[in-house]
Amino acid sequence: MDIINFDGQLVTDSRDVTEMFGRPHDKVICDIRNIPEQLGDTKIGESYFIESTYTNSQNK
């Protein structure tokens, strides 16, 4: 797993989390998006998750 320093915060990529837990990426993303709702705190997403984009091997 790669740990990246992003503006002073140590972060990792959801694709690394996917590999670590052996789950499909779309399921991991869904879980990440649901965490604030499950915890009853809508601001937690702003504090713990940084949304980004990437291009996969199929150029998508």
Buried (B, 14 or more C-beta within 10 A) or exposed (E): EEEEEEEEEEBEBBBBBBEEEEEEEEEBBEBBEEEBEEEEEEEBBEEEBEEEEEEEEEEE
